[in-house]
Amino acid sequence: MESHGQAGRIQISQQTKERIAPKFNVEPRGLVDIKGKGEMETWWLVEPKTVAQLASSTT
């Protein structure tokens, strides 16, 4: 997936998004053709969630 990335940004797979979404904000990147895997939905890792976001997600 590195060959499809952008400088200064972290691209993650759907599986990684599902694991880190409770603690990190992500934004959809869309479908990317990954060599050896075909088209995959990918996401950009944006930033850690704030304390307020974490608190609101547990209520």
Steps between C-alpha positions, in 0.01 A plus 500: 500500500799731537524555126147648502552731797562873525792667671429576864184287517437154639277274292333209678288202401140435601618243756738747663229767502266268686764433766608861560175691432403518870811709572587672171324718246521368146368622166408287201742499213302271272583195295864445408633222277749317721752277320427135572175579682281690254281794593488577871321766700763717668497776759723785613606509863429857608569546872433355845151569633471774760403426859155647425454271198607198703260592784206551262557163336461314830160648588 
